[in-house]
Amino acid sequence: MTYKILESHCVFENEKLKEVAVLWDDNGFVRATYSTLDPRAGYANLSETDGITPKLLQRVAGGGSYVDEARRKKYFPGKRNWSR
C-alpha cells in the first residue's frame, strides 16, 4: 500500500535521526504515525543510519505507532479531521 503523506516532522539529535512522525490521508480524514530509535515503538523503528527518504516516510506511515495526544499537538497542531 502507498500512503499519501501530507506532512512530516523529523527530529535530529547530534546530527542523527531520532524520531519521524508523518501525517497521512485516510480516505478524506487524517492519521498520524511515528517511529523512533526505540525498537518497542511500533512495527517500524528507525536506525541511526536512516536518512529521510520517501521510502522511510512510507515505512513510518505503514508501521509506526499512532501518535498520542501530546505528539499530535506538538507535531500537527490545529484543527484536523482525524480518523483516530
TIKOLKOL-150482 format. One record per atom (N, C-alpha, C, O, CB): residue in three letters; y negated, x negated, z. Coordinates in steps of 0.2 Angstrom, whole numbers, padded with zeros to 4 digits, always signed. Atoms other than C-alpha are relative to their C-alpha. Last residue first. Glycine has a CB too. Layout:
ALAYXZ;...
% end
This chain:
ARG-0003+0001-0007;ARG-0041+0042+0076;ARG-0005-0003+0005;ARG-0003-0004+0010;ARG+0006-0005-0001;SER-0006-0003+0000;SER-0047+0049+0059;SER+0004-0001+0006;SER+0009+0004+0008;SER+0004-0002-0006;TRP-0006+0003-0002;TRP-0065+0044+0062;TRP+0006+0004+0000;TRP+0006+0010+0001;TRP+0000-0003+0008;ASN-0005-0006+0000;ASN-0079+0052+0053;ASN+0007-0003+0001;ASN+0011-0004-0004;ASN-0001+0003-0007;ARG-0005+0001+0006;ARG-0092+0039+0058;ARG+0005+0006+0001;ARG+0005+0009+0006;ARG+0003-0007+0000;LYS-0004-0006+0001;LYS-0108+0040+0069;LYS+0004-0001-0006;LYS+0002-0003-0012;LYS-0004+0006-0001;GLY+0003-0006+0004;GLY-0115+0023+0073;GLY+0005+0005-0001;GLY+0011+0005+0001;GLY-0002-0003-0007;PRO+0004-0005-0003;PRO-0107+0007+0078;PRO-0002+0005-0004;PRO-0002+0005-0010;PRO-0006-0004+0004;PHE+0002-0006+0005;PHE-0093-0002+0069;PHE-0004+0005+0003;PHE-0001+0011+0004;PHE+0007+0002-0003;TYR-0001+0002+0007;TYR-0090-0019+0078;TYR-0002+0005-0006;TYR-0005+0003-0011;TYR+0007-0002-0002;LYS+0003+0006+0002;LYS-0096-0016+0095;LYS+0000-0002-0007;LYS-0005-0005-0010;LYS+0004-0006+0004;LYS+0007+0000-0001;LYS-0094+0002+0097;LYS-0003-0006-0002;LYS-0008-0006-0005;LYS-0001+0002+0007;ARG+0003-0005+0005;ARG-0076+0002+0089;ARG-0008+0000+0001;ARG-0011+0000-0004;ARG+0002+0007+0001;ARG+0001+0003+0006;ARG-0072-0013+0099;ARG-0003+0004-0005;ARG-0007+0002-0010;ARG+0007-0003-0002;ALA+0005+0006+0000;ALA-0076-0005+0115;ALA-0001-0003-0006;ALA-0007-0005-0008;ALA+0002-0004+0006;GLU+0007-0002+0000;GLU-0067+0011+0110;GLU-0005-0005+0001;GLU-0011-0005-0003;GLU-0001+0005+0006;ASP+0002-0005-0006;ASP-0051+0003+0106;ASP-0007+0002-0001;ASP-0011+0000-0005;ASP+0002-0004+0006;VAL+0005+0002-0004;VAL-0047-0003+0088;VAL-0001+0004+0006;VAL+0000+0010+0006;VAL-0007-0001-0004;TYR+0006-0005+0001;TYR-0030+0001+0081;TYR-0005-0002+0005;TYR-0004-0004+0011;TYR+0002+0007+0001;SER+0001-0005-0005;SER-0019-0014+0081;SER-0006+0004-0001;SER-0011+0002-0003;SER+0000-0004+0007;GLY+0003+0001-0006;GLY-0016-0024+0065;GLY+0000+0006+0005;GLY+0003+0011+0004;GLY-0008-0001-0001;GLY-0004+0002-0006;GLY-0003-0022+0053;GLY-0003-0002+0006;GLY+0000-0004+0011;GLY+0004-0006-0002;GLY-0007-0003+0000;GLY-0009-0013+0037;GLY+0004-0001+0007;GLY+0008+0003+0009;GLY+0003-0002-0005;ALA+0000-0007+0001;ALA-0028-0016+0039;ALA+0007+0003+0001;ALA+0008+0008+0005;ALA-0003+0002-0007;VAL+0002-0003-0006;VAL-0025-0033+0046;VAL-0001+0007+0000;VAL+0001+0011+0004;VAL-0007-0003+0001;ARG-0005+0001-0005;ARG-0014-0038+0031;ARG-0002+0003+0007;ARG+0002+0006+0011;ARG+0002-0007+0001;GLN-0005-0005+0001;GLN-0026-0030+0019;GLN+0005-0001+0005;GLN+0008+0004+0008;GLN+0003-0001-0007;LEU+0003-0006-0002;LEU-0040-0041+0026;LEU+0005+0006-0001;LEU+0005+0010+0003;LEU-0007+0002-0004;LEU+0000-0001-0007;LEU-0029-0056+0025;LEU-0003+0006+0002;LEU+0000+0009+0007;LEU-0005-0006+0003;LYS-0007-0001-0003;LYS-0025-0053+0007;LYS+0000+0000+0007;LYS+0004+0004+0010;LYS+0004-0006-0003;PRO-0002-0007+0001;PRO-0044-0051+0003;PRO+0007+0002+0002;PRO+0009+0007+0005;PRO+0000+0003-0007;THR-0002-0002+0007;THR-0047-0068+0010;THR+0002+0008+0000;THR+0003+0011+0005;THR+0006-0004-0002;ILE+0002-0007+0002;ILE-0055-0075+0026;ILE+0001+0001-0008;ILE-0002-0001-0012;ILE-0007+0002+0002;GLY+0007+0000+0003;GLY-0046-0091+0030;GLY-0001+0008-0002;GLY+0004+0011-0002;GLY-0001-0004-0006;ASP+0002-0006+0005;ASP-0031-0092+0041;ASP-0007-0001-0002;ASP-0011-0003+0002;ASP+0001+0006+0004;THR+0002+0002+0006;THR-0027-0109+0049;THR-0002+0005-0005;THR-0003+0003-0011;THR+0006-0004-0003;GLU+0006+0004+0000;GLU-0028-0104+0067;GLU-0002-0003-0007;GLU-0008-0005-0008;GLU+0001-0006+0005;SER-0002+0007-0002;SER-0015-0091+0064;SER-0007-0004+0000;SER-0011-0001-0004;SER+0005-0003-0005;LEU+0003+0005+0004;LEU-0019-0072+0065;LEU+0003-0007+0002;LEU+0006-0008+0007;LEU-0008+0000+0001;ASN+0005+0004-0004;ASN-0008-0058+0071;ASN-0002-0006-0004;ASN+0001-0007-0010;ASN+0004-0003+0006;ALA+0003+0005+0004;ALA+0000-0044+0061;ALA-0005-0004+0004;ALA-0010-0001+0006;ALA-0004+0002-0007;TYR-0006+0003+0004;TYR+0012-0032+0070;TYR-0003-0006-0004;TYR+0001-0011-0005;TYR+0002+0005-0005;GLY-0002-0003+0006;GLY-0001-0028+0083;GLY+0005-0004-0003;GLY+0008-0009-0001;GLY-0006+0001-0004;ALA+0006-0004+0003;ALA-0010-0039+0096;ALA+0002+0003-0007;ALA+0000+0001-0012;ALA-0006-0004+0000;ARG-0001-0006-0002;ARG+0005-0047+0105;ARG-0004+0006-0002;ARG-0004+0011-0001;ARG+0000+0000+0008;PRO-0006-0003+0003;PRO+0005-0063+0095;PRO+0002+0007+0002;PRO+0005+0011-0001;PRO+0006-0004+0000;ASP-0005-0003-0005;ASP-0013-0066+0102;ASP+0006+0003-0004;ASP+0005+0008-0007;ASP-0003+0004+0005;LEU-0004+0005+0000;LEU-0023-0075+0088;LEU+0006+0001+0005;LEU+0012-0002+0004;LEU-0003-0007+0002;THR+0003+0006-0004;THR-0032-0059+0085;THR+0006-0006-0001;THR+0011-0005-0004;THR-0001+0002+0007;SER-0005+0005-0001;SER-0029-0044+0073;SER-0004-0006+0004;SER-0010-0007+0002;SER+0004-0002-0006;TYR+0003+0007-0001;TYR-0040-0028+0071;TYR+0007-0005+0002;TYR+0012-0002+0004;TYR-0005-0001+0006;THR-0006+0003-0003;THR-0038-0010+0065;THR-0003-0008+0001;THR-0008-0010-0002;THR+0006+0000-0004;ALA+0001+0007+0000;ALA-0051+0003+0060;ALA+0006-0004+0004;ALA+0008-0001+0009;ALA-0007-0002+0004;ARG-0004+0003-0005;ARG-0049+0020+0053;ARG-0002-0007+0001;ARG-0004-0010-0004;ARG+0008+0001-0001;VAL+0000+0007-0001;VAL-0061+0030+0043;VAL+0005-0002+0006;VAL+0005+0002+0010;VAL-0007-0003+0001;PHE+0002+0002-0007;PHE-0060+0048+0036;PHE+0000-0008+0000;PHE+0001-0011-0005;PHE+0005+0003+0005;GLY+0007-0003-0001;GLY-0061+0053+0017;GLY-0002-0001+0008;GLY-0008+0000+0009;GLY+0001+0007-0001;ASN+0000-0007+0004;ASN-0042+0050+0014;ASN-0007+0003+0002;ASN-0006+0009+0004;ASN+0006+0004+0002;ASP-0006-0003-0001;ASP-0041+0035+0027;ASP-0001+0007-0003;ASP-0002+0012+0001;ASP+0002+0000+0008;ASP+0000-0007+0002;ASP-0054+0023+0021;ASP+0007+0003+0001;ASP+0012+0000+0000;ASP-0002+0001-0007;TRP-0003-0002+0007;TRP-0054+0006+0030;TRP+0000+0008-0001;TRP+0000+0011+0004;TRP+0007-0003-0001;LEU+0001-0007+0000;LEU-0064-0003+0044;LEU+0002+0002-0007;LEU+0000-0001-0012;LEU-0007+0002+0001;VAL+0002-0003+0007;VAL-0058-0020+0047;VAL+0000+0007+0001;VAL+0004+0010+0005;VAL+0006-0002-0005;ALA-0001-0007-0001;ALA-0057-0031+0063;ALA-0003+0003-0007;ALA-0007+0000-0010;ALA-0005+0003+0005;VAL+0003-0003+0006;VAL-0054-0050+0062;VAL+0001+0008+0001;VAL+0007+0010+0003;VAL+0004-0002-0006;GLU-0002-0007+0000;GLU-0052-0061+0078;GLU-0003+0003-0007;GLU-0008+0001-0009;GLU-0003+0004+0006;LYS-0003-0002-0007;LYS-0052-0080+0082;LYS+0002+0008+0000;LYS+0007+0010+0003;LYS-0005-0001+0005;LEU+0000-0008+0000;LEU-0055-0088+0065;LEU+0004+0002+0006;LEU+0009+0000+0008;LEU+0004+0002-0006;LYS-0007-0002+0001;LYS-0058-0107+0069;LYS+0000+0008+0000;LYS-0004+0011+0005;LYS+0005-0003+0004;GLU-0001+0000+0007;GLU-0075-0115+0068;GLU+0007+0002-0002;GLU+0009+0001-0008;GLU-0001-0007-0003;ASN-0002+0007+0002;ASN-0075-0118+0086;ASN+0002-0001-0007;ASN+0006-0005-0008;ASN+0005-0004+0005;GLU+0001+0004-0006;GLU-0074-0100+0089;GLU+0002-0007-0002;GLU+0008-0008-0004;GLU+0004+0003+0006;PHE-0002+0007+0000;PHE-0075-0088+0075;PHE-0002-0003+0006;PHE-0007-0001+0010;PHE-0004-0004-0006;VAL+0003+0004-0006;VAL-0076-0069+0075;VAL+0003-0007-0001;VAL+0009-0008-0001;VAL+0002+0004+0007;CYS-0004+0006-0002;CYS-0074-0059+0059;CYS-0004-0004+0005;CYS-0010-0005+0005;CYS+0001-0004-0007;HIS+0003+0004-0005;HIS-0080-0041+0056;HIS+0004-0006+0002;HIS+0010-0005+0004;HIS-0002+0005+0006;SER-0004+0004-0004;SER-0075-0031+0041;SER-0005-0004+0005;SER-0011-0005+0003;SER+0004-0005-0005;GLU+0004+0005-0004;GLU-0082-0016+0032;GLU+0005-0005+0003;GLU+0011-0003+0004;GLU-0005+0003+0005;LEU+0007-0002+0000;LEU-0076-0003+0019;LEU-0004-0005+0004;LEU-0010-0006+0001;LEU-0001+0007+0004;ILE+0004+0003-0005;ILE-0059-0009+0015;ILE-0007+0001-0001;ILE-0010+0000-0006;ILE+0002-0008+0001;LYS+0007+0001+0003;LYS-0049+0002+0003;LYS-0004-0002+0006;LYS-0006+0002+0011;LYS-0003+0007-0003;TYR+0005-0004-0004;TYR-0031-0001+0008;TYR-0007-0001-0003;TYR-0009-0007-0005;TYR+0000-0003+0008;THR+0007+0004+0000;THR-0018-0006-0004;THR-0005+0004+0004;THR-0006+0010+0002;THR-0002-0002-0007;MET+0006-0004+0000;MET+0000+0000+0000;MET-0006-0004+0000;MET-0006-0010+0003;MET+0000+0005+0006;
% end
